[in-house]
């Protein structure tokens, strides 16, 4: 196998499978080429570091596919090789390159064109779309990207076509029925802007997006670091869209927008819009959005009106609403003014911006929360606006962002609170949207984050509450997802946190409820995972905590009744070790 000349004789001194990163001079031919690629759409970006990736295994797989397979199916032997940009989001590029297959579509979260790796022609797409990995300590100004060499072959042209079928793609469509039957080699879509689909004006925020579905189609050639203001393109896109869509009074008409989840840990996706705004000759341009300082001084009605008219004030408006809703009398006026619907709509429009999702979840929670009839009505209003689905989507899109998971679990806990018919319908709706699995995933991904664990326990306790067949089915889904083991591990890791222990005991009590074979199997699983021991430890450590005592004793009683062989020393506690006031005796 022949390696690139730049690597040196025999492909350099790197090992056969690991990635060796070689720092390059900013004056080298390779660095100058990358500067040219950057300048094509982001002239304000400054290239600060370039490292060449030398991985013999990945190069051999890529070169063999390109030169021995793809070349024979492409017209004129043109494999359509390009250098493209890919972001790795929360993970540093070095971590991604440590995987034996490099960029692996199996890790993709999906997107507009299915489960592939999304590559952008212009760097502004992964940078503006927050797919770029932010360098710690840089205040967001320095970001890291991969430059990928991709053999795209024959491409299925998608333009801005988006549908349920395109989202479900696992490979391109058939190009030639044959024989032999040939597929397209990759997908081409766009131009797209981050979060706002459509072409733009060939500015810094528009890019053609390519999607490949096999690791061997691409080689991660360079790791680069770029200095620029992180998120500037997003702010510009939001302001531009808000100005185009705003009216002088009433809610802003929303364009339909999409944002593809990143493939393989980040990258570029794209989407389609319903088209630009329609303006008559008599259209009067909307007023400029207020400043953050002006928003911070507004009352309830004014801040909601600003939020509905100008998406660009989203963060300032949410912060102001959170502050205002510390006073209970402001919650209902905020809801009546349309705050819930406006926040949910913005979250739906920008699913890949973690800050939008975190702030939106928190603001909706603060506006909605209340245990009186009005509070429950606000919670129902949030559900009717699509709040449950948008929270689940946020947690799915940002599994490693602890703040999103913490606030998302809190929102799920509150929207699933209650035991009336409306609450049970919301609980079932949350389960149908995938809420059970995302809550368990949050617990599993952040075992040392006490806030995620506490809120996740509370959410799971509410979702699994009930004694009907639907409730037991939810308990089984949670068990299948691994909730028992996650709860036991967190209770072991945070033994002194009374509220967490209370909610953990409650979750274990719910999943161990029932009298059929499936329930007995859940009890045995809880016992095998150490559930009895952690509940006993909680009871002993929190003797004066009524919630811990009540839920813990109830869990032990259920397990000992259904699986007596698993009880062991739990029987000693139930018969004589528990404080009398708990009702365990």
C-alpha positions in Angstrom: 0.0 0.0 0.0 1.3 3.5 -0.9 0.9 6.2 1.7 0.9 9.9 1.0 4.4 11.3 0.3 4.0 13.8 3.2 3.9 11.0 5.7 7.5 9.9 4.9 9.0 6.6 4.0 6.7 3.6 4.8 4.0 5.9 6.0 6.0 7.4 8.8 6.9 6.0 12.2 3.4 5.6 13.6 2.0 2.3 14.6 -0.2 0.1 12.3 -3.6 1.1 13.8 -3.3 4.2 16.0 -3.7 7.8 14.8 -0.5 9.9 14.9 -1.1 13.6 14.9 1.7 15.6 13.2 1.8 19.4 13.8 2.2 21.3 10.5 3.8 24.7 9.9 1.3 27.4 9.0 3.4 28.1 5.9 3.3 24.5 4.6 1.4 23.7 1.4 -1.2 21.7 3.4 -1.9 24.6 5.8 -2.1 27.1 2.9 -4.7 24.8 1.2 -6.7 24.7 4.4 -6.6 28.5 4.8 -8.0 28.7 1.3 -10.9 26.4 2.2 -11.6 28.5 5.3 -11.6 31.7 3.4 -14.2 30.4 0.9 -17.0 31.1 3.4 -15.5 32.3 6.6 -12.9 35.0 5.8 -13.0 36.3 9.4 -11.9 32.9 10.7 -8.2 32.5 11.6 -6.5 29.2 11.3 -4.4 28.8 14.5 -3.3 25.1 14.3 -3.2 22.2 11.9 -2.3 18.6 12.6 -2.1 15.9 10.0 -3.7 12.6 10.9 -1.5 9.6 10.0 -3.4 6.4 10.5 -2.2 3.5 8.4 -5.2 1.2 8.9 -7.8 3.9 8.1 -5.8 5.1 5.1 -5.4 1.6 3.7 -9.2 1.0 4.0 -10.0 4.3 2.4 -7.5 4.0 -0.4 -8.5 0.4 -1.2 -12.1 1.3 -1.4 -11.4 4.4 -3.6 -8.9 2.8 -5.9 -10.1 -0.8 -6.1 -13.8 -0.6 -5.8 -15.4 2.8 -6.3 -13.3 3.8 -9.3 -14.9 0.9 -11.3 -18.5 2.1 -10.7 -18.1 5.8 -11.3 -18.5 7.4 -14.7 -15.1 7.9 -16.3 -13.4 6.6 -13.1 -14.0 9.9 -11.3 -14.4 9.0 -7.6 -15.5 12.6 -6.8 -13.0 13.1 -4.0 -13.3 16.2 -1.8 -12.0 17.8 1.3 -14.9 18.6 3.6 -15.5 19.8 7.2 -16.9 17.8 10.1 -17.5 18.8 13.7 -17.2 16.4 16.7 -19.4 18.5 19.1 -18.7 17.8 22.7 -16.0 15.3 22.0 -12.4 16.3 21.1 -11.3 15.0 17.7 -8.6 13.0 19.3 -11.2 11.0 21.2 -13.1 10.3 17.9 -9.9 9.2 16.1 -9.2 6.8 18.9 -12.0 4.6 17.6 -10.8 1.8 15.4 -13.1 2.8 12.6 -12.5 6.5 12.8 -15.8 8.2 11.8 -18.3 5.5 12.2 -21.9 6.0 10.9 -23.1 3.5 13.4 -22.7 6.2 16.1 -24.8 8.7 14.1 -27.9 10.1 15.8 -29.5 10.4 12.4 -30.6 13.5 10.5 -32.5 14.7 7.5 -30.8 12.1 5.3 -30.7 9.3 7.8 -27.9 7.6 9.7 -24.8 8.7 8.1 -21.8 11.0 8.6 -22.6 14.6 7.6 -19.8 16.6 5.9 -20.0 20.3 4.9 -18.3 22.1 2.1 -18.0 25.3 4.1 -16.6 25.4 7.7 -19.2 27.9 8.8 -21.8 25.2 8.9 -20.3 23.1 11.7 -19.0 26.3 13.4 -22.3 28.2 13.2 -24.3 25.1 13.9 -22.4 24.4 17.2 -21.1 21.1 15.8 -17.5 22.3 16.2 -15.8 21.2 19.4 -15.1 24.2 21.6 -11.6 24.4 23.0 -11.7 24.6 26.8 -10.6 27.9 28.3 -11.0 29.9 25.1 -14.4 31.4 25.9 -15.8 29.7 22.8 -13.5 31.7 20.4 -11.4 28.7 19.5 -13.0 25.6 17.9 -11.8 22.4 16.6 -12.8 20.7 13.3 -11.9 17.7 11.3 -11.1 18.0 7.6 -12.2 14.8 6.0 -11.1 13.5 2.6 -14.2 11.8 1.2 -14.6 9.7 -2.0 -18.2 10.7 -2.7 -18.7 8.8 -6.0 -22.0 9.2 -7.7 -24.4 11.3 -5.6 -28.1 11.2 -5.0 -29.2 14.9 -5.3 -31.6 15.8 -2.6 -31.7 19.6 -2.9 -33.9 20.6 0.1 -36.2 17.6 -0.1 -37.0 16.4 3.4 -39.5 13.7 4.4 -40.0 10.8 6.8 -38.4 8.6 4.1 -35.3 10.6 3.8 -34.9 10.7 7.6 -35.1 6.9 7.7 -32.3 6.4 5.1 -29.5 4.0 6.0 -28.0 4.1 2.5 -28.6 6.0 -0.7 -31.2 4.9 -3.2 -30.7 2.7 -6.3 -28.9 4.4 -9.1 -29.0 1.6 -11.7 -31.4 -1.3 -11.5 -28.9 -3.5 -13.3 -27.8 -6.1 -13.5 -25.7 -5.3 -11.7 -27.8 -3.3 -9.3 -25.9 -0.2 -8.2 -26.7 2.3 -5.5 -25.7 5.9 -5.3 -22.5 6.2 -3.3 -23.5 9.3 -1.2 -26.1 12.0 -0.8 -25.8 15.7 -1.6 -28.2 18.2 -0.1 -28.6 22.0 0.3 -27.4 24.6 0.4 -28.4 24.8 4.0 -27.7 27.2 6.8 -27.3 26.1 10.5 -30.8 25.6 11.9 -32.4 27.7 9.1 -32.8 25.6 6.0 -32.4 27.2 2.6 -29.8 29.0 0.6 -29.1 32.3 2.1 -27.1 34.7 0.0 -23.9 32.7 -0.5 -22.7 34.2 2.8 -20.9 32.8 5.7 -23.8 30.6 6.8 -24.7 28.6 3.8 -23.2 25.2 2.7 -23.7 22.2 0.6 -23.9 19.1 2.8 -22.7 15.6 1.8 -23.7 12.4 3.7 -21.8 9.1 3.5 -22.8 5.9 5.0 -19.6 3.8 5.2 -16.5 4.5 7.2 -14.3 3.4 4.3 -15.6 6.2 2.2 -13.7 8.9 4.1 -10.4 9.5 5.8 -10.0 12.0 8.6 -7.1 13.9 7.1 -6.5 16.9 9.4 -7.5 18.2 12.8 -7.6 22.0 12.8 -8.2 24.8 15.3 -9.9 28.0 14.2 -10.3 31.2 16.1 -13.5 33.1 15.7 -16.5 34.2 17.7 -18.4 31.0 18.5 -22.0 31.1 17.5 -21.8 34.5 15.6 -23.4 32.8 12.5 -26.2 31.5 14.6 -27.0 34.9 16.1 -27.0 36.4 12.6 -29.2 33.7 11.2 -31.7 34.1 14.0 -31.8 37.9 13.7 -32.2 37.7 10.0 -35.0 35.2 10.2 -36.7 37.1 13.0 -36.6 40.3 11.0 -38.0 38.7 7.9 -40.8 36.9 9.7 -41.8 39.6 12.2 -45.0 41.6 12.0 -45.6 45.0 13.6 -48.1 43.4 16.0 -49.0 39.9 17.2 -46.9 36.7 17.0 -44.2 36.4 14.4 -45.2 34.0 11.6 -42.7 31.1 11.8 -40.9 29.6 9.0 -40.6 25.8 9.2 -37.1 25.0 10.2 -35.1 21.9 10.8 -31.7 21.0 12.1 -30.2 17.6 11.5 -28.6 15.9 14.5 -24.9 15.4 14.1 -23.6 12.2 12.6 -20.8 10.3 14.3 -20.6 12.8 17.1 -21.2 16.0 15.2 -21.0 17.4 11.7 -23.3 19.1 9.3 -26.8 18.3 8.6 -29.4 20.3 6.8 -33.0 20.8 6.1 -35.7 22.3 4.1 -37.9 25.3 4.7 -41.3 26.2 3.5 -39.7 29.1 1.6 -39.0 32.7 2.4 -41.4 35.2 3.9 -44.1 36.5 1.7 -44.3 40.3 1.7 -46.7 42.6 -0.1 -45.7 45.9 -1.7 -47.1 47.7 1.4 -45.1 45.6 3.9 -43.6 47.8 6.6 -40.3 46.5 8.0 -40.4 45.4 11.6 -38.9 47.4 14.3 -35.4 46.5 15.5 -35.4 44.0 18.4 -34.9 45.5 21.9 -31.5 45.2 23.6 -30.9 42.7 26.3 -30.9 45.5 28.8 -34.2 46.7 27.6 -35.7 43.1 27.8 -34.3 42.8 31.3 -36.4 45.7 32.5 -39.6 44.6 30.9 -42.8 43.4 32.6 -44.5 40.2 31.9 -46.6 41.3 28.9 -43.8 43.2 27.3 -41.2 40.5 27.6 -43.6 37.9 26.1 -44.5 40.3 23.2 -40.8 40.8 22.5 -40.1 37.0 22.6 -42.9 36.4 20.1 -41.8 39.1 17.8 -38.1 38.7 17.9 -36.4 35.3 18.3 -33.1 37.0 18.6 -34.0 38.1 22.2 -34.8 34.5 23.2 -32.1 34.2 25.9 -32.7 37.6 27.5 -36.4 37.0 27.4 -36.2 33.6 29.0 -33.9 34.9 31.7 -36.4 37.7 32.4 -39.3 35.3 32.5 -37.5 33.0 34.9 -36.8 36.0 37.2 -40.4 37.3 36.9 -41.9 33.9 37.6 -40.2 33.6 40.9 -43.3 35.4 42.0 -46.3 33.1 41.6 -48.6 35.9 40.5 -46.6 36.4 37.3 -46.9 32.8 36.1 -50.5 32.9 34.8 -50.2 36.3 33.0 -47.0 34.9 31.3 -48.9 31.8 30.1 -51.9 33.9 29.0 -49.7 36.1 26.9 -48.4 33.1 25.0 -45.0 32.6 26.6 -45.2 28.8 26.7 -46.0 28.5 23.0 -43.4 31.0 22.0 -40.6 29.2 23.9 -41.6 25.8 22.7 -41.7 27.0 19.1 -38.1 28.4 19.4 -36.9 25.1 20.9 -38.5 23.2 18.0 -36.8 25.5 15.5 -33.3 25.2 17.0 -33.0 21.6 18.4 -29.2 21.4 18.0 -28.4 24.5 20.1 -27.9 23.2 23.5 -28.2 26.6 25.2 -31.6 27.2 23.6 -32.8 23.8 24.8 -31.5 24.3 28.3 -32.9 27.8 28.7 -36.2 26.9 27.0 -36.8 23.9 29.3 -36.0 26.0 32.4 -38.2 28.9 31.3 -41.2 26.7 30.5 -40.8 24.9 33.8 -40.7 28.2 35.7 -43.8 29.5 33.9 -45.7 26.2 34.3 -44.9 24.9 37.7 -47.7 25.0 40.3 -49.7 22.4 42.1 -53.0 24.3 42.1 -55.6 24.0 39.3 -54.1 26.9 37.4 -50.6 25.3 37.6 -51.9 22.0 36.3 -53.6 23.8 33.5 -50.4 25.5 32.5 -48.6 22.2 32.5 -51.3 20.8 30.2 -50.9 23.8 28.0 -47.2 23.1 27.6 -48.0 19.5 26.7 -50.6 20.7 24.1 -47.9 22.9 22.6 -45.6 20.0 22.0 -43.5 20.5 25.2 -43.1 16.9 26.0 -41.8 16.0 22.6 -39.5 18.9 22.4 -37.9 18.1 25.8 -37.4 14.5 24.7 -35.8 15.7 21.5 -33.5 18.0 23.4 -32.3 15.3 25.6 -31.7 13.0 22.7 -29.8 15.6 20.8 -27.5 16.6 23.7 -26.9 13.4 25.7 -23.5 14.6 27.1 -24.6 18.1 28.1 -25.4 17.7 31.8 -27.3 20.9 32.0 -29.7 19.9 29.3 -30.2 16.5 30.9 -30.7 18.0 34.4 -33.3 20.6 33.3 -34.9 18.1 30.8 -35.4 15.6 33.6 -36.9 18.4 35.8 -39.3 19.4 33.1 -40.3 15.7 32.6 -40.9 15.3 36.3 -43.2 18.2 36.4 -45.1 17.5 33.3 -45.7 13.9 34.4 -46.9 14.9 37.9 -50.4 14.2 39.1 -52.8 11.2 39.1 -55.9 12.6 37.4 -56.9 11.6 33.9 -55.1 14.5 32.3 -51.9 13.7 34.2 -52.1 10.0 33.2 -52.5 11.0 29.6 -49.4 13.2 29.8 -47.5 10.4 31.4 -48.5 8.0 28.6 -47.7 10.6 26.0 -44.2 11.1 27.5 -43.7 7.3 27.4 -44.8 7.2 23.8 -42.4 10.0 22.9 -39.5 8.0 24.3 -39.3 9.8 27.6 -38.6 6.6 29.6 -35.5 5.8 27.6 -34.1 9.3 27.5 -34.4 9.6 31.3 -32.6 6.3 31.9 -29.9 7.4 29.3 -29.4 10.6 31.3 -28.9 8.6 34.5 -26.5 6.3 32.8 -24.5 9.1 31.1 -24.1 11.3 34.2 -23.7 9.0 37.3 -21.7 11.5 39.3 -24.0 14.5 38.6 -26.2 14.6 41.7 -28.6 17.1 40.1 -29.2 14.9 37.0 -29.7 11.9 39.2 -32.1 13.6 41.6 -34.2 15.1 38.8 -34.0 11.9 36.8 -35.2 9.8 39.8 -38.1 12.2 40.3 -39.1 12.1 36.6 -38.9 8.3 36.5 -40.9 7.9 39.7 -43.7 10.0 38.2 -43.6 8.2 34.8 -43.7 4.8 36.5 -46.4 5.6 39.0 -49.7 3.7 38.8 -51.2 0.3 39.3 -52.8 -0.4 36.0 -51.5 -2.4 33.1 -50.2 0.7 31.4 -48.2 1.6 34.4 -46.7 -1.9 34.8 -45.8 -1.8 31.1 -43.9 1.5 31.6 -42.1 -0.1 34.6 -41.1 -2.9 32.4 -39.8 -0.5 29.7 -37.8 1.3 32.3 -36.4 -1.9 33.6 -35.4 -3.1 30.1 -33.7 0.2 29.6 -31.5 -0.4 32.7 -33.2 1.9 35.3 -32.7 -0.5 38.2 -29.0 -0.7 37.8 -28.7 3.1 37.1 -30.6 3.9 40.3 -28.7 1.5 42.4 -25.4 2.9 41.2 -26.4 6.5 41.9 -27.7 5.7 45.3 -24.4 4.1 46.1 -22.5 7.1 44.8 -24.6 9.7 46.7 -25.5 8.0 50.0 -25.9 11.3 52.0 -28.4 13.0 49.7 -31.7 12.4 51.4 -33.9 13.7 48.5 -32.1 11.5 46.0 -32.3 8.5 48.3 -36.1 9.2 48.7 -36.7 9.4 45.0 -34.4 6.4 44.3 -36.4 4.3 46.8 -39.6 5.4 45.1 -38.4 4.4 41.7 -37.3 0.9 42.9 -40.7 0.6 44.7 -42.6 1.4 41.5 -40.6 -1.0 39.3 -40.9 -3.8 41.9 -44.7 -3.5 42.1 -47.0 -6.1 40.7 -47.9 -9.8 41.2 -47.3 -11.3 37.8 -44.3 -13.2 36.5 -42.8 -10.0 34.9 -43.1 -8.2 38.3 -41.4 -11.0 40.1 -38.6 -11.0 37.5 -38.1 -7.2 38.1 -37.9 -7.9 41.9 -35.2 -10.5 41.3 -33.3 -8.1 39.0 -33.5 -5.4 41.7 -32.2 -7.8 44.3 -29.4 -9.1 42.0 -28.3 -5.5 41.3 -27.9 -4.7 44.9 -31.2 -2.9 45.3 -32.0 -4.3 48.7 -28.7 -3.3 50.1 -28.9 0.3 48.9 -32.4 0.7 50.2 -31.3 -0.7 53.6 -28.4 1.7 53.6 -30.7 4.6 52.8 -33.0 3.6 55.6 -30.2 3.3 58.1 -28.5 6.6 57.0 -31.7 8.7 56.9 -33.7 7.4 59.9 -35.4 10.8 60.4 -36.3 11.3 56.7 -39.9 10.3 56.4 -39.9 10.1 52.6 -36.9 7.7 52.6 -38.4 5.6 55.3 -41.8 5.3 53.6 -40.6 4.5 50.1 -37.8 2.3 51.3 -40.0 0.2 53.5 -42.6 -0.1 50.8 -40.0 -1.3 48.3 -38.6 -3.9 50.7 -42.0 -5.1 51.6 -42.9 -5.6 47.9 -39.6 -7.5 47.2 -39.9 -9.7 50.3 -43.5 -10.6 49.5 -42.8 -11.4 45.8 -39.3 -12.8 46.1 -38.7 -13.9 49.7 -35.6 -15.8 48.9 -33.9 -12.5 47.9 -34.7 -10.7 51.2 -31.9 -11.8 53.5 -31.3 -9.2 56.2 -34.1 -7.0 54.8 -36.5 -9.1 56.9 -34.5 -8.2 60.0 -35.1 -4.5 59.3 -38.8 -5.0 58.5 -39.4 -7.1 61.6 -37.5 -5.0 64.1 -34.8 -2.6 62.9 -36.9 0.2 61.4 -38.0 3.2 63.4 -41.6 2.7 64.6 -42.8 6.0 63.1 -42.2 4.8 59.5 -44.9 2.2 59.5 -42.4 -0.6 58.5 -43.4 -2.7 61.5 
